[in-house]
């Protein structure tokens, strides 16, 4: 990354590669020669999943190949064949399990060539899957039917489902709070949910003027980054619905992938102009070595800006950003449309007294379903029935 030079490239699949994920070092424990090595999983619409060793020694003597008709075998550990095209992939944090999404969700063991189980709950096509990194037995998926489904691998069954007005493109779990996740939606917004209560979102992240294609959490769990079809990247605080930073360049096209670095200092983006870009998570921060005096001065300045952030002069400077003319014009049109919709709702509410008021955090939700709905009253009634039956038997 520091030299910006391509290390190696080769043909890995015959079709479009739809997903990549790097596994944990313990991922392949049954072969002693593969212990404590780094692996990567790739899936494609050619109906195959491949496990690769990504140690430097495997590719140190290999150059980039220009032959696109020959599949590379160096570094390949195993190939898994599926019945249909794969759209997403993610690996388990603790054991050697990984999940794939496509026509259905399949759970695989790296030591077996066939899937160990299939999961589905009425989705037409699974677009992405993501394991919870803290509660490792929880799996989330997004479908083309605008649904988000949560699965429990301990019972090998789905637990909750939420259907929204538009499709979800990506999902990411909070690395610090195991029950919270954020999704990227086609309605220009990202939504922050608590899986314990899916009837409303915790925060609605706005400001994009086109579909949000990808989202990722910072390692600290207090910020998210989104990549959008409007050719921009935005950074949000999880407690605020508006972005604190926007990144764009003249040549960058639609952004399809964004990722935080593990030190939370950089953001990596991929767009369909064929380039990978590296951004600072804080635009003003520099990566040089700082003295103690410089660190104290920067911390003091941040405290001052935080303390006086509501002052008009400070607020005007801190929120000012140079935005492309296309995005600025689209924002103006979008604001006119939203104000028109709100004005129409106000007029309808004046004439219809029974018209309910729907919160902004609930508007995108069509419905929620619990696979096993069980209230406290129902559990108490069941216990009383069991006691009564036991007394009658005695």
C-alpha positions as CSV (number, residue, x, y, z in Angstrom):
1,X,0.0,0.0,0.0
2,X,2.8,2.4,0.8
3,X,4.5,2.0,-2.6
4,X,1.2,1.9,-4.6
5,X,2.5,-0.9,-6.7
6,X,0.6,-4.0,-7.7
7,X,2.1,-7.1,-6.0
8,X,0.5,-9.8,-8.1
9,X,-2.5,-10.3,-10.3
10,X,-3.9,-13.4,-12.0
11,X,-7.1,-15.0,-13.2
12,X,-8.8,-16.8,-10.3
13,X,-12.4,-17.4,-11.7
14,X,-14.1,-17.7,-15.1
15,X,-16.8,-15.3,-14.0
16,X,-17.3,-12.1,-12.1
17,X,-15.8,-12.2,-8.6
18,X,-18.7,-11.2,-6.4
19,X,-17.1,-11.5,-2.9
20,X,-13.8,-11.6,-1.0
21,X,-13.0,-12.1,2.7
22,X,-9.8,-12.8,4.6
23,X,-10.1,-15.5,7.2
24,X,-8.7,-16.0,10.7
25,X,-5.2,-17.7,11.1
26,X,-6.8,-20.8,12.8
27,X,-9.1,-21.3,9.8
28,X,-7.5,-24.5,8.6
29,X,-6.6,-26.5,11.7
30,X,-6.8,-30.1,10.5
31,X,-3.7,-29.8,8.3
32,X,-0.6,-29.1,10.3
33,X,1.3,-27.5,7.4
34,X,-1.6,-25.0,7.0
35,X,-1.8,-23.9,10.6
36,X,-1.3,-20.2,11.5
37,X,-1.4,-19.2,7.9
38,X,-3.4,-16.4,6.3
39,X,-6.2,-17.4,3.9
40,X,-8.7,-15.7,1.7
41,X,-12.0,-16.8,0.3
42,X,-13.3,-15.7,-3.1
43,X,-16.7,-16.4,-4.6
44,X,-17.9,-15.9,-8.2
45,X,-20.9,-16.2,-10.4
46,X,-19.2,-19.2,-12.0
47,X,-20.7,-21.2,-9.1
48,X,-17.3,-21.8,-7.3
49,X,-15.8,-20.7,-4.0
50,X,-12.0,-20.9,-3.7
51,X,-9.7,-20.9,-0.7
52,X,-6.4,-19.2,-1.2
53,X,-3.2,-19.0,0.8
54,X,-2.1,-15.3,0.9
55,X,1.3,-15.7,2.4
56,X,4.0,-13.7,0.7
57,X,6.1,-16.8,0.0
58,X,3.4,-18.2,-2.3
59,X,3.6,-15.3,-4.7
60,X,7.2,-14.0,-4.2
61,X,8.4,-15.5,-7.5
62,X,5.3,-15.0,-9.5
63,X,4.7,-12.0,-11.8
64,X,1.4,-10.6,-12.9
65,X,-0.2,-12.7,-15.7
66,X,-1.7,-11.2,-18.8
67,X,-3.3,-14.4,-19.9
68,X,-6.9,-14.2,-19.0
69,X,-7.8,-17.6,-20.2
70,X,-5.7,-19.7,-17.8
71,X,-6.8,-20.1,-14.2
72,X,-4.0,-19.7,-11.7
73,X,-3.2,-22.7,-9.4
74,X,-0.4,-21.2,-7.2
75,X,-1.6,-20.5,-3.7
76,X,-4.9,-22.3,-4.3
77,X,-5.8,-24.6,-1.4
78,X,-9.3,-25.9,-2.2
79,X,-12.2,-25.3,-4.5
80,X,-15.9,-25.6,-3.5
81,X,-18.5,-26.2,-6.2
82,X,-22.1,-24.8,-5.7
83,X,-25.4,-25.3,-7.5
84,X,-25.9,-21.6,-8.4
85,X,-24.0,-18.3,-8.7
86,X,-22.7,-16.8,-5.4
87,X,-23.4,-13.1,-4.5
88,X,-21.7,-12.7,-1.2
89,X,-19.4,-14.5,1.3
90,X,-18.1,-14.1,4.9
91,X,-16.2,-16.2,7.3
92,X,-16.8,-17.2,10.9
93,X,-14.5,-15.6,13.5
94,X,-14.0,-18.6,15.8
95,X,-14.2,-21.9,13.7
96,X,-13.6,-23.0,10.2
97,X,-17.1,-22.1,8.9
98,X,-18.0,-19.7,6.2
99,X,-21.3,-18.6,4.7
100,X,-22.3,-17.9,1.1
101,X,-25.3,-16.1,-0.3
102,X,-26.9,-16.5,-3.7
103,X,-30.1,-18.4,-4.5
104,X,-30.0,-19.4,-0.8
105,X,-27.7,-19.1,2.2
106,X,-25.3,-22.0,2.6
107,X,-23.0,-22.8,5.5
108,X,-19.7,-24.5,4.6
109,X,-17.0,-26.2,6.5
110,X,-13.5,-25.6,5.0
111,X,-12.7,-29.3,5.5
112,X,-15.7,-30.5,3.5
113,X,-16.5,-30.0,-0.2
114,X,-20.3,-29.9,0.3
115,X,-22.3,-27.4,2.4
116,X,-23.2,-28.5,5.9
117,X,-26.5,-26.7,6.0
118,X,-28.9,-24.5,4.0
119,X,-30.7,-21.4,5.4
120,X,-33.5,-19.4,3.8
121,X,-36.6,-17.5,4.7
122,X,-38.5,-16.6,1.6
123,X,-35.9,-14.3,-0.1
124,X,-35.7,-14.3,-3.9
125,X,-32.0,-13.9,-4.0
126,X,-29.4,-13.2,-1.2
127,X,-27.3,-10.2,-2.0
128,X,-24.9,-10.2,1.0
129,X,-24.2,-12.1,4.2
130,X,-22.3,-11.0,7.3
131,X,-21.3,-12.7,10.5
132,X,-21.4,-11.0,13.9
133,X,-17.9,-10.7,15.1
134,X,-18.8,-10.7,18.8
135,X,-21.9,-12.9,19.0
136,X,-20.3,-15.3,16.5
137,X,-23.4,-17.5,16.1
138,X,-25.5,-14.7,14.7
139,X,-25.6,-14.3,10.9
140,X,-27.3,-11.4,8.9
141,X,-28.3,-11.5,5.3
142,X,-29.9,-9.0,2.9
143,X,-32.2,-10.1,0.1
144,X,-33.5,-8.8,-3.2
145,X,-37.0,-8.7,-1.8
146,X,-36.0,-5.7,0.4
147,X,-35.6,-8.0,3.5
148,X,-33.0,-8.3,6.2
149,X,-32.9,-11.6,8.0
150,X,-31.1,-12.6,11.2
151,X,-30.1,-16.3,11.7
152,X,-29.0,-18.2,14.8
153,X,-26.5,-20.9,13.9
154,X,-27.1,-22.7,17.3
155,X,-30.6,-23.6,16.2
156,X,-29.8,-23.5,12.5
157,X,-32.8,-21.4,11.8
158,X,-33.9,-17.7,11.2
159,X,-35.0,-15.6,14.2
160,X,-36.1,-12.2,12.9
161,X,-36.9,-10.6,9.6
162,X,-37.5,-7.0,8.6
163,X,-38.8,-5.8,5.3
164,X,-38.2,-2.2,4.0
165,X,-39.6,-0.1,1.2
166,X,-36.4,-0.4,-0.9
167,X,-33.5,-2.9,-1.2
168,X,-30.5,-3.1,1.1
169,X,-27.2,-3.2,-0.6
170,X,-24.8,-4.0,2.3
171,X,-24.8,-4.7,6.0
172,X,-22.1,-4.3,8.7
173,X,-22.1,-5.2,12.4
174,X,-20.8,-2.8,15.1
175,X,-17.5,-4.3,16.3
176,X,-18.0,-3.0,19.8
177,X,-21.8,-3.4,20.3
178,X,-22.7,-6.9,19.3
179,X,-26.5,-6.2,18.9
180,X,-26.2,-3.1,16.6
181,X,-25.7,-3.1,12.8
182,X,-25.9,-0.6,10.0
183,X,-27.3,-1.1,6.5
184,X,-26.8,0.7,3.2
185,X,-30.1,1.3,1.4
186,X,-31.3,2.2,-2.1
187,X,-33.4,5.1,-0.8
188,X,-30.2,7.3,-0.4
189,X,-29.9,6.6,3.3
190,X,-28.1,4.3,5.7
191,X,-29.9,3.0,8.8
192,X,-28.6,2.0,12.2
193,X,-30.6,-0.8,13.9
194,X,-30.7,-2.6,17.2
195,X,-31.5,-6.3,16.6
196,X,-33.4,-6.4,19.9
197,X,-35.9,-3.9,18.5
198,X,-36.3,-3.8,14.8
199,X,-39.5,-1.9,14.7
200,X,-37.5,1.4,14.4
201,X,-34.0,2.5,13.5
202,X,-31.7,4.1,16.0
203,X,-30.3,6.6,13.5
204,X,-31.0,7.6,9.9
205,X,-27.9,8.7,8.1
206,X,-28.8,11.2,5.3
207,X,-27.1,13.6,2.9
208,X,-26.4,11.2,0.0
209,X,-28.3,12.0,-3.2
210,X,-28.2,8.5,-4.7
211,X,-28.2,4.9,-3.6
212,X,-25.8,3.9,-0.8
213,X,-23.8,1.0,-2.1
214,X,-21.6,0.0,0.8
215,X,-21.0,0.8,4.5
216,X,-18.4,-0.1,7.1
217,X,-17.7,0.5,10.8
218,X,-14.6,2.0,12.2
219,X,-12.7,-0.4,14.6
220,X,-13.8,1.8,17.5
221,X,-17.5,1.4,16.5
222,X,-18.2,5.1,16.9
223,X,-18.1,6.1,13.2
224,X,-19.2,4.7,9.9
225,X,-18.2,5.3,6.3
226,X,-20.5,5.0,3.3
227,X,-19.9,4.8,-0.4
228,X,-22.6,5.9,-2.8
229,X,-23.7,5.8,-6.4
230,X,-23.5,9.6,-6.4
231,X,-19.6,9.3,-6.6
232,X,-18.9,10.4,-3.1
233,X,-17.8,9.0,0.3
234,X,-19.3,10.3,3.6
235,X,-18.2,9.7,7.2
236,X,-20.8,9.8,10.0
237,X,-20.8,9.7,13.7
238,X,-23.2,7.0,14.9
239,X,-25.1,9.5,17.0
240,X,-25.6,12.1,14.2
241,X,-27.7,11.7,11.1
242,X,-25.6,14.1,9.0
243,X,-22.1,13.5,7.7
244,X,-19.1,15.2,9.3
245,X,-17.0,14.8,6.1
246,X,-17.5,14.2,2.4
247,X,-14.8,13.0,0.0
248,X,-14.9,13.2,-3.8
249,X,-12.6,13.6,-6.7
250,X,-13.2,14.7,-10.3
251,X,-12.3,11.3,-11.8
252,X,-13.9,9.0,-9.2
253,X,-17.0,7.3,-10.4
254,X,-19.7,5.3,-8.6
255,X,-18.3,4.0,-5.3
256,X,-19.1,0.3,-4.7
257,X,-16.8,-0.6,-1.8
258,X,-15.5,1.2,1.3
259,X,-13.4,-0.2,4.2
260,X,-11.8,1.2,7.3
261,X,-8.2,0.3,8.1
262,X,-7.6,-1.5,11.3
263,X,-6.1,1.5,13.0
264,X,-9.1,3.7,12.0
265,X,-6.8,6.2,10.4
266,X,-7.5,5.5,6.7
267,X,-10.3,4.6,4.5
268,X,-10.0,2.4,1.3
269,X,-12.5,2.8,-1.5
270,X,-13.1,1.1,-4.8
271,X,-15.1,2.6,-7.6
272,X,-16.0,1.5,-11.1
273,X,-13.4,3.7,-12.8
274,X,-11.0,0.8,-11.9
275,X,-9.1,2.6,-9.1
276,X,-8.5,1.9,-5.4
277,X,-8.1,5.1,-3.4
278,X,-6.7,5.7,0.1
279,X,-8.2,8.5,2.2
280,X,-7.6,9.8,5.7
281,X,-10.4,9.3,8.1
282,X,-9.7,12.8,9.4
283,X,-8.9,15.1,6.6
284,X,-6.8,17.5,8.7
285,X,-4.7,14.8,10.4
286,X,-1.2,14.1,9.3
287,X,0.7,10.8,9.7
288,X,4.0,12.3,10.7
289,X,5.6,11.7,14.1
290,X,4.4,14.4,16.6
291,X,6.1,15.7,19.7
292,X,4.3,15.8,23.0
293,X,3.8,19.5,22.6
294,X,2.2,19.1,19.2
295,X,-0.1,16.4,20.5
296,X,-1.2,18.5,23.5
297,X,-1.9,21.4,21.1
298,X,-4.0,19.3,18.8
299,X,-6.0,17.8,21.7
300,X,-6.6,21.3,23.1
301,X,-7.8,22.6,19.8
302,X,-10.2,19.7,19.5
303,X,-11.6,20.4,22.9
304,X,-12.1,24.1,22.0
305,X,-13.9,23.2,18.8
306,X,-16.1,20.7,20.7
307,X,-16.9,23.3,23.4
308,X,-17.9,26.1,21.1
309,X,-19.3,24.1,18.2
310,X,-22.7,25.8,18.6
311,X,-21.3,29.3,18.0
312,X,-22.4,30.6,14.6
313,X,-18.9,31.5,13.5
314,X,-17.4,28.1,14.5
315,X,-20.4,26.2,13.1
316,X,-20.2,27.9,9.7
317,X,-16.5,27.1,9.3
318,X,-16.7,23.5,10.7
319,X,-19.6,22.5,8.4
320,X,-18.4,24.2,5.3
321,X,-17.4,21.7,2.5
322,X,-16.7,22.0,-1.2
323,X,-19.3,19.8,-2.9
324,X,-19.5,19.0,-6.6
325,X,-22.0,21.0,-8.6
326,X,-23.9,17.9,-9.6
327,X,-24.4,16.8,-6.0
328,X,-25.3,20.3,-4.9
329,X,-27.9,20.6,-7.6
330,X,-29.3,17.1,-6.8
331,X,-29.5,18.1,-3.1
332,X,-31.5,21.2,-4.0
333,X,-34.0,19.2,-6.1
334,X,-34.2,16.5,-3.4
335,X,-35.0,19.2,-0.7
336,X,-37.8,20.6,-2.8
337,X,-39.3,17.1,-3.3
338,X,-39.1,16.3,0.4
339,X,-40.6,19.7,1.4
340,X,-43.4,19.1,-1.0
341,X,-44.1,15.6,0.5
342,X,-44.1,17.1,4.0
343,X,-46.4,19.9,3.0
344,X,-48.9,17.4,1.4
345,X,-48.8,15.3,4.6
346,X,-49.6,18.4,6.7
347,X,-52.5,19.3,4.5
348,X,-53.9,15.7,4.6
349,X,-53.6,15.6,8.4
350,X,-55.7,18.8,8.6
351,X,-58.6,17.1,6.8
352,X,-58.1,13.5,8.1
353,X,-58.0,13.4,11.9
354,X,-57.3,9.7,11.9
355,X,-54.1,9.9,9.9
356,X,-51.3,8.6,12.0
357,X,-48.0,10.4,12.4
358,X,-45.1,8.1,11.4
359,X,-41.7,8.8,12.8
360,X,-38.8,9.4,10.4
361,X,-37.1,6.3,11.9
362,X,-40.0,4.1,11.0
363,X,-41.0,5.3,7.6
364,X,-38.8,2.9,5.7
365,X,-40.1,-0.2,7.6
366,X,-42.9,-2.2,5.9
367,X,-43.0,-4.9,8.6
368,X,-41.1,-7.1,11.0
369,X,-41.5,-10.8,11.8
370,X,-40.2,-12.9,14.7
371,X,-39.8,-16.6,13.9
372,X,-40.5,-17.5,17.5
373,X,-42.8,-14.9,19.1
374,X,-43.1,-15.6,22.8
375,X,-44.1,-13.0,25.3
376,X,-43.6,-13.1,29.1
377,X,-47.3,-13.7,29.6
378,X,-47.3,-16.6,27.3
379,X,-44.3,-18.2,29.0
380,X,-46.0,-17.7,32.4
381,X,-49.2,-19.4,31.1
382,X,-47.2,-22.3,29.8
383,X,-45.5,-22.8,33.1
384,X,-48.8,-22.7,35.0
385,X,-50.2,-25.3,32.6
386,X,-47.3,-27.6,33.2
387,X,-47.7,-27.3,36.9
388,X,-51.4,-28.0,36.7
389,X,-50.7,-31.1,34.6
390,X,-48.1,-32.3,37.0
391,X,-50.5,-31.9,40.0
392,X,-53.3,-33.7,38.1
393,X,-50.9,-36.6,37.4
394,X,-50.0,-36.9,41.1
